[in-house]
Amino acid sequence: MARVIVDVMLKPEILDAQGQAIARALPRLGFSGVSAVRQGKRFEVELDGPADEAAISDVRKMAETLLANTVIEDFTVTVAE
């Protein structure tokens, strides 16, 4: 069994209103030194078999069709140790 991580983030040119709200709230909560925050999503996909090229390709297809909105989001796929 293998675990594959899909991290989804808004593309850099897309306004991240939630990230901006978090960045503005941090100083009020006593945190300083943060100039920007970008918010994203993380998916952990458990595979029945090994994380071979075919399985990774399937996870990429999952990300492209369901997990990420590729018009406004980028994603990365990594195999967990």
PDB file of N, CA, C and O in Angstrom:
ATOM      1  N   MET A   1       0.854  -1.175   0.000  1.00  0.00           N
ATOM      2  CA  MET A   1       0.000   0.000   0.000  1.00  0.00           C
ATOM      3  C   MET A   1       0.898   1.237   0.000  1.00  0.00           C
ATOM      4  O   MET A   1       1.928   1.271   0.673  1.00  0.00           O
ATOM      5  N   ALA A   2       0.493   2.245  -0.761  1.00  0.00           N
ATOM      6  CA  ALA A   2       1.266   3.476  -0.861  1.00  0.00           C
ATOM      7  C   ALA A   2       0.351   4.670  -0.646  1.00  0.00           C
ATOM      8  O   ALA A   2      -0.863   4.582  -0.830  1.00  0.00           O
ATOM      9  N   ARG A   3       0.944   5.770  -0.258  1.00  0.00           N
ATOM     10  CA  ARG A   3       0.211   7.017  -0.067  1.00  0.00           C
ATOM     11  C   ARG A   3       0.790   8.064  -1.006  1.00  0.00           C
ATOM     12  O   ARG A   3       2.003   8.265  -1.069  1.00  0.00           O
ATOM     13  N   VAL A   4      -0.099   8.721  -1.730  1.00  0.00           N
ATOM     14  CA  VAL A   4       0.302   9.779  -2.648  1.00  0.00           C
ATOM     15  C   VAL A   4      -0.360  11.073  -2.182  1.00  0.00           C
ATOM     16  O   VAL A   4      -1.548  11.097  -1.860  1.00  0.00           O
ATOM     17  N   ILE A   5       0.422  12.136  -2.153  1.00  0.00           N
ATOM     18  CA  ILE A   5      -0.043  13.442  -1.686  1.00  0.00           C
ATOM     19  C   ILE A   5      -0.290  14.345  -2.893  1.00  0.00           C
ATOM     20  O   ILE A   5       0.567  14.475  -3.767  1.00  0.00           O
ATOM     21  N   VAL A   6      -1.461  14.963  -2.932  1.00  0.00           N
ATOM     22  CA  VAL A   6      -1.780  15.956  -3.954  1.00  0.00           C
ATOM     23  C   VAL A   6      -1.981  17.283  -3.228  1.00  0.00           C
ATOM     24  O   VAL A   6      -2.912  17.431  -2.437  1.00  0.00           O
ATOM     25  N   ASP A   7      -1.103  18.245  -3.502  1.00  0.00           N
ATOM     26  CA  ASP A   7      -1.214  19.588  -2.941  1.00  0.00           C
ATOM     27  C   ASP A   7      -1.767  20.505  -4.031  1.00  0.00           C
ATOM     28  O   ASP A   7      -1.242  20.551  -5.143  1.00  0.00           O
ATOM     29  N   VAL A   8      -2.826  21.229  -3.698  1.00  0.00           N
ATOM     30  CA  VAL A   8      -3.498  22.111  -4.653  1.00  0.00           C
ATOM     31  C   VAL A   8      -3.412  23.543  -4.124  1.00  0.00           C
ATOM     32  O   VAL A   8      -3.765  23.817  -2.977  1.00  0.00           O
ATOM     33  N   MET A   9      -2.940  24.439  -4.971  1.00  0.00           N
ATOM     34  CA  MET A   9      -2.826  25.859  -4.606  1.00  0.00           C
ATOM     35  C   MET A   9      -3.385  26.713  -5.724  1.00  0.00           C
ATOM     36  O   MET A   9      -3.327  26.339  -6.896  1.00  0.00           O
ATOM     37  N   LEU A  10      -3.933  27.876  -5.350  1.00  0.00           N
ATOM     38  CA  LEU A  10      -4.349  28.827  -6.367  1.00  0.00           C
ATOM     39  C   LEU A  10      -3.127  29.248  -7.175  1.00  0.00           C
ATOM     40  O   LEU A  10      -2.028  29.367  -6.633  1.00  0.00           O
ATOM     41  N   LYS A  11      -3.319  29.473  -8.463  1.00  0.00           N
ATOM     42  CA  LYS A  11      -2.225  29.971  -9.298  1.00  0.00           C
ATOM     43  C   LYS A  11      -1.790  31.333  -8.754  1.00  0.00           C
ATOM     44  O   LYS A  11      -2.606  32.065  -8.194  1.00  0.00           O
ATOM     45  N   PRO A  12      -0.511  31.674  -8.915  1.00  0.00           N
ATOM     46  CA  PRO A  12       0.004  32.928  -8.330  1.00  0.00           C
ATOM     47  C   PRO A  12      -0.757  34.175  -8.766  1.00  0.00           C
ATOM     48  O   PRO A  12      -0.859  35.133  -7.999  1.00  0.00           O
ATOM     49  N   GLU A  13      -1.289  34.179  -9.977  1.00  0.00           N
ATOM     50  CA  GLU A  13      -1.984  35.371 -10.471  1.00  0.00           C
ATOM     51  C   GLU A  13      -3.427  35.490  -9.971  1.00  0.00           C
ATOM     52  O   GLU A  13      -4.090  36.494 -10.231  1.00  0.00           O
ATOM     53  N   ILE A  14      -3.913  34.480  -9.262  1.00  0.00           N
ATOM     54  CA  ILE A  14      -5.283  34.485  -8.740  1.00  0.00           C
ATOM     55  C   ILE A  14      -5.288  35.066  -7.326  1.00  0.00           C
ATOM     56  O   ILE A  14      -4.487  34.665  -6.482  1.00  0.00           O
ATOM     57  N   LEU A  15      -6.186  36.004  -7.077  1.00  0.00           N
ATOM     58  CA  LEU A  15      -6.323  36.615  -5.758  1.00  0.00           C
ATOM     59  C   LEU A  15      -6.737  35.558  -4.742  1.00  0.00           C
ATOM     60  O   LEU A  15      -7.699  34.823  -4.968  1.00  0.00           O
ATOM     61  N   ASP A  16      -6.025  35.478  -3.637  1.00  0.00           N
ATOM     62  CA  ASP A  16      -6.325  34.520  -2.565  1.00  0.00           C
ATOM     63  C   ASP A  16      -6.922  35.291  -1.387  1.00  0.00           C
ATOM     64  O   ASP A  16      -6.211  35.676  -0.459  1.00  0.00           O
ATOM     65  N   ALA A  17      -8.230  35.508  -1.437  1.00  0.00           N
ATOM     66  CA  ALA A  17      -8.903  36.303  -0.410  1.00  0.00           C
ATOM     67  C   ALA A  17      -8.784  35.660   0.966  1.00  0.00           C
ATOM     68  O   ALA A  17      -8.593  36.363   1.959  1.00  0.00           O
ATOM     69  N   GLN A  18      -8.893  34.338   1.040  1.00  0.00           N
ATOM     70  CA  GLN A  18      -8.784  33.670   2.340  1.00  0.00           C
ATOM     71  C   GLN A  18      -7.369  33.803   2.898  1.00  0.00           C
ATOM     72  O   GLN A  18      -7.194  34.034   4.094  1.00  0.00           O
ATOM     73  N   GLY A  19      -6.375  33.660   2.053  1.00  0.00           N
ATOM     74  CA  GLY A  19      -4.995  33.843   2.495  1.00  0.00           C
ATOM     75  C   GLY A  19      -4.748  35.254   2.993  1.00  0.00           C
ATOM     76  O   GLY A  19      -4.051  35.450   3.988  1.00  0.00           O
ATOM     77  N   GLN A  20      -5.318  36.243   2.305  1.00  0.00           N
ATOM     78  CA  GLN A  20      -5.161  37.630   2.728  1.00  0.00           C
ATOM     79  C   GLN A  20      -5.839  37.867   4.075  1.00  0.00           C
ATOM     80  O   GLN A  20      -5.300  38.577   4.924  1.00  0.00           O
ATOM     81  N   ALA A  21      -7.007  37.279   4.272  1.00  0.00           N
ATOM     82  CA  ALA A  21      -7.706  37.428   5.555  1.00  0.00           C
ATOM     83  C   ALA A  21      -6.891  36.810   6.687  1.00  0.00           C
ATOM     84  O   ALA A  21      -6.827  37.369   7.782  1.00  0.00           O
ATOM     85  N   ILE A  22      -6.273  35.670   6.432  1.00  0.00           N
ATOM     86  CA  ILE A  22      -5.422  35.023   7.440  1.00  0.00           C
ATOM     87  C   ILE A  22      -4.224  35.907   7.748  1.00  0.00           C
ATOM     88  O   ILE A  22      -3.870  36.097   8.911  1.00  0.00           O
ATOM     89  N   ALA A  23      -3.601  36.448   6.706  1.00  0.00           N
ATOM     90  CA  ALA A  23      -2.425  37.307   6.903  1.00  0.00           C
ATOM     91  C   ALA A  23      -2.773  38.541   7.732  1.00  0.00           C
ATOM     92  O   ALA A  23      -1.973  38.974   8.561  1.00  0.00           O
ATOM     93  N   ARG A  24      -3.954  39.108   7.516  1.00  0.00           N
ATOM     94  CA  ARG A  24      -4.372  40.280   8.304  1.00  0.00           C
ATOM     95  C   ARG A  24      -4.693  39.911   9.752  1.00  0.00           C
ATOM     96  O   ARG A  24      -4.499  40.722  10.657  1.00  0.00           O
ATOM     97  N   ALA A  25      -5.184  38.689   9.974  1.00  0.00           N
ATOM     98  CA  ALA A  25      -5.555  38.268  11.329  1.00  0.00           C
ATOM     99  C   ALA A  25      -4.344  37.904  12.185  1.00  0.00           C
ATOM    100  O   ALA A  25      -4.404  38.036  13.407  1.00  0.00           O
ATOM    101  N   LEU A  26      -3.262  37.456  11.586  1.00  0.00           N
ATOM    102  CA  LEU A  26      -2.110  36.987  12.356  1.00  0.00           C
ATOM    103  C   LEU A  26      -1.552  38.035  13.323  1.00  0.00           C
ATOM    104  O   LEU A  26      -1.300  37.697  14.480  1.00  0.00           O
ATOM    105  N   PRO A  27      -1.346  39.295  12.907  1.00  0.00           N
ATOM    106  CA  PRO A  27      -0.831  40.287  13.870  1.00  0.00           C
ATOM    107  C   PRO A  27      -1.772  40.498  15.054  1.00  0.00           C
ATOM    108  O   PRO A  27      -1.318  40.710  16.179  1.00  0.00           O
ATOM    109  N   ARG A  28      -3.079  40.442  14.805  1.00  0.00           N
ATOM    110  CA  ARG A  28      -4.041  40.597  15.903  1.00  0.00           C
ATOM    111  C   ARG A  28      -3.952  39.441  16.893  1.00  0.00           C
ATOM    112  O   ARG A  28      -4.336  39.584  18.054  1.00  0.00           O
ATOM    113  N   LEU A  29      -3.447  38.301  16.438  1.00  0.00           N
ATOM    114  CA  LEU A  29      -3.298  37.135  17.309  1.00  0.00           C
ATOM    115  C   LEU A  29      -1.902  37.036  17.920  1.00  0.00           C
ATOM    116  O   LEU A  29      -1.576  36.054  18.587  1.00  0.00           O
ATOM    117  N   GLY A  30      -1.083  38.060  17.686  1.00  0.00           N
ATOM    118  CA  GLY A  30       0.236  38.102  18.297  1.00  0.00           C
ATOM    119  C   GLY A  30       1.361  37.542  17.440  1.00  0.00           C
ATOM    120  O   GLY A  30       2.479  37.382  17.930  1.00  0.00           O
ATOM    121  N   PHE A  31       1.094  37.238  16.168  1.00  0.00           N
ATOM    122  CA  PHE A  31       2.134  36.717  15.281  1.00  0.00           C
ATOM    123  C   PHE A  31       2.641  37.842  14.396  1.00  0.00           C
ATOM    124  O   PHE A  31       1.852  38.562  13.785  1.00  0.00           O
ATOM    125  N   SER A  32       3.955  37.994  14.327  1.00  0.00           N
ATOM    126  CA  SER A  32       4.518  39.057  13.502  1.00  0.00           C
ATOM    127  C   SER A  32       5.507  38.463  12.505  1.00  0.00           C
ATOM    128  O   SER A  32       5.886  37.295  12.598  1.00  0.00           O
ATOM    129  N   GLY A  33       5.911  39.287  11.557  1.00  0.00           N
ATOM    130  CA  GLY A  33       6.924  38.873  10.605  1.00  0.00           C
ATOM    131  C   GLY A  33       6.393  38.082   9.421  1.00  0.00           C
ATOM    132  O   GLY A  33       7.182  37.509   8.670  1.00  0.00           O
ATOM    133  N   VAL A  34       5.079  38.032   9.231  1.00  0.00           N
ATOM    134  CA  VAL A  34       4.495  37.321   8.091  1.00  0.00           C
ATOM    135  C   VAL A  34       4.055  38.359   7.071  1.00  0.00           C
ATOM    136  O   VAL A  34       3.239  39.228   7.379  1.00  0.00           O
ATOM    137  N   SER A  35       4.585  38.274   5.868  1.00  0.00           N
ATOM    138  CA  SER A  35       4.238  39.266   4.846  1.00  0.00           C
ATOM    139  C   SER A  35       3.098  38.803   3.944  1.00  0.00           C
ATOM    140  O   SER A  35       2.395  39.637   3.373  1.00  0.00           O
ATOM    141  N   ALA A  36       2.900  37.495   3.803  1.00  0.00           N
ATOM    142  CA  ALA A  36       1.817  37.000   2.947  1.00  0.00           C
ATOM    143  C   ALA A  36       1.484  35.556   3.310  1.00  0.00           C
ATOM    144  O   ALA A  36       2.325  34.814   3.815  1.00  0.00           O
ATOM    145  N   VAL A  37       0.245  35.181   3.041  1.00  0.00           N
ATOM    146  CA  VAL A  37      -0.217  33.805   3.255  1.00  0.00           C
ATOM    147  C   VAL A  37      -0.999  33.380   2.024  1.00  0.00           C
ATOM    148  O   VAL A  37      -1.817  34.147   1.516  1.00  0.00           O
ATOM    149  N   ARG A  38      -0.759  32.173   1.539  1.00  0.00           N
ATOM    150  CA  ARG A  38      -1.556  31.569   0.473  1.00  0.00           C
ATOM    151  C   ARG A  38      -2.176  30.305   1.050  1.00  0.00           C
ATOM    152  O   ARG A  38      -1.487  29.513   1.693  1.00  0.00           O
ATOM    153  N   GLN A  39      -3.444  30.115   0.830  1.00  0.00           N
ATOM    154  CA  GLN A  39      -4.184  28.987   1.371  1.00  0.00           C
ATOM    155  C   GLN A  39      -4.377  27.952   0.266  1.00  0.00           C
ATOM    156  O   GLN A  39      -4.572  28.308  -0.896  1.00  0.00           O
ATOM    157  N   GLY A  40      -4.324  26.663   0.631  1.00  0.00           N
ATOM    158  CA  GLY A  40      -4.505  25.606  -0.362  1.00  0.00           C
ATOM    159  C   GLY A  40      -5.184  24.395   0.227  1.00  0.00           C
ATOM    160  O   GLY A  40      -5.727  24.438   1.331  1.00  0.00           O
ATOM    161  N   LYS A  41      -5.145  23.300  -0.537  1.00  0.00           N
ATOM    162  CA  LYS A  41      -5.763  22.042  -0.127  1.00  0.00           C
ATOM    163  C   LYS A  41      -4.730  20.927  -0.237  1.00  0.00           C
ATOM    164  O   LYS A  41      -3.827  20.980  -1.071  1.00  0.00           O
ATOM    165  N   ARG A  42      -4.877  19.916   0.619  1.00  0.00           N
ATOM    166  CA  ARG A  42      -4.001  18.748   0.578  1.00  0.00           C
ATOM    167  C   ARG A  42      -4.878  17.506   0.590  1.00  0.00           C
ATOM    168  O   ARG A  42      -5.776  17.369   1.420  1.00  0.00           O
ATOM    169  N   PHE A  43      -4.602  16.607  -0.343  1.00  0.00           N
ATOM    170  CA  PHE A  43      -5.315  15.339  -0.418  1.00  0.00           C
ATOM    171  C   PHE A  43      -4.302  14.218  -0.233  1.00  0.00           C
ATOM    172  O   PHE A  43      -3.229  14.246  -0.837  1.00  0.00           O
ATOM    173  N   GLU A  44      -4.630  13.236   0.593  1.00  0.00           N
ATOM    174  CA  GLU A  44      -3.802  12.046   0.770  1.00  0.00           C
ATOM    175  C   GLU A  44      -4.567  10.874   0.167  1.00  0.00           C
ATOM    176  O   GLU A  44      -5.642  10.510   0.642  1.00  0.00           O
ATOM    177  N   VAL A  45      -4.003  10.291  -0.881  1.00  0.00           N
ATOM    178  CA  VAL A  45      -4.652   9.209  -1.607  1.00  0.00           C
ATOM    179  C   VAL A  45      -3.942   7.901  -1.257  1.00  0.00           C
ATOM    180  O   VAL A  45      -2.758   7.732  -1.549  1.00  0.00           O
ATOM    181  N   GLU A  46      -4.670   6.987  -0.634  1.00  0.00           N
ATOM    182  CA  GLU A  46      -4.123   5.668  -0.291  1.00  0.00           C
ATOM    183  C   GLU A  46      -4.363   4.727  -1.463  1.00  0.00           C
ATOM    184  O   GLU A  46      -5.498   4.552  -1.905  1.00  0.00           O
ATOM    185  N   LEU A  47      -3.301   4.129  -1.958  1.00  0.00           N
ATOM    186  CA  LEU A  47      -3.391   3.197  -3.079  1.00  0.00           C
ATOM    187  C   LEU A  47      -3.381   1.758  -2.577  1.00  0.00           C
ATOM    188  O   LEU A  47      -2.754   1.457  -1.562  1.00  0.00           O
ATOM    189  N   ASP A  48      -4.073   0.870  -3.284  1.00  0.00           N
ATOM    190  CA  ASP A  48      -4.068  -0.545  -2.922  1.00  0.00           C
ATOM    191  C   ASP A  48      -2.719  -1.194  -3.197  1.00  0.00           C
ATOM    192  O   ASP A  48      -2.300  -2.097  -2.472  1.00  0.00           O
ATOM    193  N   GLY A  49      -2.051  -0.744  -4.225  1.00  0.00           N
ATOM    194  CA  GLY A  49      -0.769  -1.330  -4.613  1.00  0.00           C
ATOM    195  C   GLY A  49       0.357  -0.324  -4.518  1.00  0.00           C
ATOM    196  O   GLY A  49       0.245   0.675  -3.807  1.00  0.00           O
ATOM    197  N   PRO A  50       1.440  -0.581  -5.230  1.00  0.00           N
ATOM    198  CA  PRO A  50       2.594   0.321  -5.186  1.00  0.00           C
ATOM    199  C   PRO A  50       2.330   1.610  -5.968  1.00  0.00           C
ATOM    200  O   PRO A  50       1.441   1.670  -6.817  1.00  0.00           O
ATOM    201  N   ALA A  51       3.115   2.621  -5.664  1.00  0.00           N
ATOM    202  CA  ALA A  51       3.012   3.909  -6.354  1.00  0.00           C
ATOM    203  C   ALA A  51       3.912   3.891  -7.583  1.00  0.00           C
ATOM    204  O   ALA A  51       4.900   4.620  -7.665  1.00  0.00           O
ATOM    205  N   ASP A  52       3.542   3.036  -8.538  1.00  0.00           N
ATOM    206  CA  ASP A  52       4.314   2.960  -9.778  1.00  0.00           C
ATOM    207  C   ASP A  52       3.843   4.041 -10.748  1.00  0.00           C
ATOM    208  O   ASP A  52       2.940   4.813 -10.426  1.00  0.00           O
ATOM    209  N   GLU A  53       4.445   4.099 -11.926  1.00  0.00           N
ATOM    210  CA  GLU A  53       4.124   5.157 -12.886  1.00  0.00           C
ATOM    211  C   GLU A  53       2.653   5.161 -13.272  1.00  0.00           C
ATOM    212  O   GLU A  53       2.060   6.228 -13.423  1.00  0.00           O
ATOM    213  N   ALA A  54       2.054   3.982 -13.435  1.00  0.00           N
ATOM    214  CA  ALA A  54       0.641   3.901 -13.811  1.00  0.00           C
ATOM    215  C   ALA A  54      -0.245   4.469 -12.705  1.00  0.00           C
ATOM    216  O   ALA A  54      -1.199   5.196 -12.983  1.00  0.00           O
ATOM    217  N   ALA A  55       0.064   4.144 -11.470  1.00  0.00           N
ATOM    218  CA  ALA A  55      -0.730   4.647 -10.341  1.00  0.00           C
ATOM    219  C   ALA A  55      -0.582   6.159 -10.206  1.00  0.00           C
ATOM    220  O   ALA A  55      -1.563   6.866  -9.978  1.00  0.00           O
ATOM    221  N   ILE A  56       0.638   6.647 -10.347  1.00  0.00           N
ATOM    222  CA  ILE A  56       0.875   8.097 -10.259  1.00  0.00           C
ATOM    223  C   ILE A  56       0.137   8.813 -11.385  1.00  0.00           C
ATOM    224  O   ILE A  56      -0.435   9.882 -11.172  1.00  0.00           O
ATOM    225  N   SER A  57       0.146   8.237 -12.569  1.00  0.00           N
ATOM    226  CA  SER A  57      -0.580   8.811 -13.694  1.00  0.00           C
ATOM    227  C   SER A  57      -2.069   8.884 -13.394  1.00  0.00           C
ATOM    228  O   SER A  57      -2.721   9.876 -13.719  1.00  0.00           O
ATOM    229  N   ASP A  58      -2.615   7.834 -12.772  1.00  0.00           N
ATOM    230  CA  ASP A  58      -4.031   7.846 -12.394  1.00  0.00           C
ATOM    231  C   ASP A  58      -4.329   8.937 -11.370  1.00  0.00           C
ATOM    232  O   ASP A  58      -5.356   9.609 -11.461  1.00  0.00           O
ATOM    233  N   VAL A  59      -3.439   9.116 -10.399  1.00  0.00           N
ATOM    234  CA  VAL A  59      -3.650  10.163  -9.392  1.00  0.00           C
ATOM    235  C   VAL A  59      -3.600  11.540 -10.051  1.00  0.00           C
ATOM    236  O   VAL A  59      -4.374  12.425  -9.688  1.00  0.00           O
ATOM    237  N   ARG A  60      -2.702  11.728 -11.012  1.00  0.00           N
ATOM    238  CA  ARG A  60      -2.653  13.007 -11.741  1.00  0.00           C
ATOM    239  C   ARG A  60      -3.978  13.253 -12.471  1.00  0.00           C
ATOM    240  O   ARG A  60      -4.488  14.373 -12.479  1.00  0.00           O
ATOM    241  N   LYS A  61      -4.531  12.200 -13.082  1.00  0.00           N
ATOM    242  CA  LYS A  61      -5.826  12.336 -13.761  1.00  0.00           C
ATOM    243  C   LYS A  61      -6.923  12.682 -12.760  1.00  0.00           C
ATOM    244  O   LYS A  61      -7.810  13.482 -13.057  1.00  0.00           O
ATOM    245  N   MET A  62      -6.860  12.072 -11.560  1.00  0.00           N
ATOM    246  CA  MET A  62      -7.823  12.413 -10.507  1.00  0.00           C
ATOM    247  C   MET A  62      -7.731  13.898 -10.162  1.00  0.00           C
ATOM    248  O   MET A  62      -8.744  14.587 -10.043  1.00  0.00           O
ATOM    249  N   ALA A  63      -6.499  14.371 -10.003  1.00  0.00           N
ATOM    250  CA  ALA A  63      -6.287  15.780  -9.645  1.00  0.00           C
ATOM    251  C   ALA A  63      -6.813  16.697 -10.738  1.00  0.00           C
ATOM    252  O   ALA A  63      -7.456  17.705 -10.448  1.00  0.00           O
ATOM    253  N   GLU A  64      -6.543  16.353 -11.994  1.00  0.00           N
ATOM    254  CA  GLU A  64      -6.975  17.195 -13.113  1.00  0.00           C
ATOM    255  C   GLU A  64      -8.485  17.233 -13.267  1.00  0.00           C
ATOM    256  O   GLU A  64      -9.037  18.257 -13.669  1.00  0.00           O
ATOM    257  N   THR A  65      -9.164  16.131 -12.954  1.00  0.00           N
ATOM    258  CA  THR A  65     -10.597  16.060 -13.215  1.00  0.00           C
ATOM    259  C   THR A  65     -11.471  16.353 -11.997  1.00  0.00           C
ATOM    260  O   THR A  65     -12.615  16.778 -12.158  1.00  0.00           O
ATOM    261  N   LEU A  66     -10.960  16.137 -10.781  1.00  0.00           N
ATOM    262  CA  LEU A  66     -11.806  16.280  -9.607  1.00  0.00           C
ATOM    263  C   LEU A  66     -11.192  17.105  -8.484  1.00  0.00           C
ATOM    264  O   LEU A  66     -11.873  17.952  -7.904  1.00  0.00           O
ATOM    265  N   LEU A  67      -9.939  16.881  -8.171  1.00  0.00           N
ATOM    266  CA  LEU A  67      -9.351  17.486  -6.977  1.00  0.00           C
ATOM    267  C   LEU A  67      -8.972  18.953  -7.157  1.00  0.00           C
ATOM    268  O   LEU A  67      -8.988  19.720  -6.194  1.00  0.00           O
ATOM    269  N   ALA A  68      -8.634  19.346  -8.378  1.00  0.00           N
ATOM    270  CA  ALA A  68      -8.208  20.727  -8.634  1.00  0.00           C
ATOM    271  C   ALA A  68      -9.012  21.323  -9.773  1.00  0.00           C
ATOM    272  O   ALA A  68      -9.393  20.627 -10.714  1.00  0.00           O
ATOM    273  N   ASN A  69      -9.261  22.608  -9.675  1.00  0.00           N
ATOM    274  CA  ASN A  69      -9.835  23.365 -10.781  1.00  0.00           C
ATOM    275  C   ASN A  69      -8.649  23.951 -11.538  1.00  0.00           C
ATOM    276  O   ASN A  69      -8.120  24.997 -11.162  1.00  0.00           O
ATOM    277  N   THR A  70      -8.235  23.276 -12.601  1.00  0.00           N
ATOM    278  CA  THR A  70      -6.980  23.636 -13.267  1.00  0.00           C
ATOM    279  C   THR A  70      -7.029  24.987 -13.980  1.00  0.00           C
ATOM    280  O   THR A  70      -6.001  25.464 -14.461  1.00  0.00           O
ATOM    281  N   VAL A  71      -8.197  25.603 -14.055  1.00  0.00           N
ATOM    282  CA  VAL A  71      -8.276  26.952 -14.620  1.00  0.00           C
ATOM    283  C   VAL A  71      -7.636  27.945 -13.654  1.00  0.00           C
ATOM    284  O   VAL A  71      -6.954  28.877 -14.079  1.00  0.00           O
ATOM    285  N   ILE A  72      -7.858  27.746 -12.350  1.00  0.00           N
ATOM    286  CA  ILE A  72      -7.356  28.710 -11.365  1.00  0.00           C
ATOM    287  C   ILE A  72      -6.386  28.095 -10.358  1.00  0.00           C
ATOM    288  O   ILE A  72      -5.820  28.818  -9.538  1.00  0.00           O
ATOM    289  N   GLU A  73      -6.183  26.777 -10.403  1.00  0.00           N
ATOM    290  CA  GLU A  73      -5.328  26.112  -9.418  1.00  0.00           C
ATOM    291  C   GLU A  73      -4.240  25.283 -10.097  1.00  0.00           C
ATOM    292  O   GLU A  73      -4.438  24.728 -11.178  1.00  0.00           O
ATOM    293  N   ASP A  74      -3.086  25.215  -9.434  1.00  0.00           N
ATOM    294  CA  ASP A  74      -2.004  24.311  -9.798  1.00  0.00           C
ATOM    295  C   ASP A  74      -1.987  23.187  -8.772  1.00  0.00           C
ATOM    296  O   ASP A  74      -2.497  23.345  -7.663  1.00  0.00           O
ATOM    297  N   PHE A  75      -1.402  22.053  -9.140  1.00  0.00           N
ATOM    298  CA  PHE A  75      -1.273  20.957  -8.182  1.00  0.00           C
ATOM    299  C   PHE A  75       0.057  20.253  -8.364  1.00  0.00           C
ATOM    300  O   PHE A  75       0.648  20.268  -9.444  1.00  0.00           O
ATOM    301  N   THR A  76       0.517  19.636  -7.284  1.00  0.00           N
ATOM    302  CA  THR A  76       1.704  18.788  -7.334  1.00  0.00           C
ATOM    303  C   THR A  76       1.326  17.416  -6.768  1.00  0.00           C
ATOM    304  O   THR A  76       0.476  17.304  -5.884  1.00  0.00           O
ATOM    305  N   VAL A  77       1.967  16.395  -7.289  1.00  0.00           N
ATOM    306  CA  VAL A  77       1.734  15.027  -6.853  1.00  0.00           C
ATOM    307  C   VAL A  77       3.059  14.469  -6.358  1.00  0.00           C
ATOM    308  O   VAL A  77       4.045  14.472  -7.094  1.00  0.00           O
ATOM    309  N   THR A  78       3.094  13.989  -5.114  1.00  0.00           N
ATOM    310  CA  THR A  78       4.303  13.391  -4.546  1.00  0.00           C
ATOM    311  C   THR A  78       3.938  12.105  -3.847  1.00  0.00           C
ATOM    312  O   THR A  78       2.827  11.952  -3.340  1.00  0.00           O
ATOM    313  N   VAL A  79       4.882  11.182  -3.822  1.00  0.00           N
ATOM    314  CA  VAL A  79       4.695   9.919  -3.107  1.00  0.00           C
ATOM    315  C   VAL A  79       5.212  10.101  -1.691  1.00  0.00           C
ATOM    316  O   VAL A  79       6.344  10.544  -1.494  1.00  0.00           O
ATOM    317  N   ALA A  80       4.387   9.762  -0.697  1.00  0.00           N
ATOM    318  CA  ALA A  80       4.789   9.872   0.718  1.00  0.00           C
ATOM    319  C   ALA A  80       5.739   8.729   1.042  1.00  0.00           C
ATOM    320  O   ALA A  80       5.629   7.637   0.486  1.00  0.00           O
ATOM    321  N   GLU A  81       6.656   8.990   1.933  1.00  0.00           N
ATOM    322  CA  GLU A  81       7.618   7.968   2.375  1.00  0.00           C
ATOM    323  C   GLU A  81       6.942   6.964   3.270  1.00  0.00           C
ATOM    324  O   GLU A  81       7.586   6.027   3.743  1.00  0.00           O
TER     325      GLU A  81
END
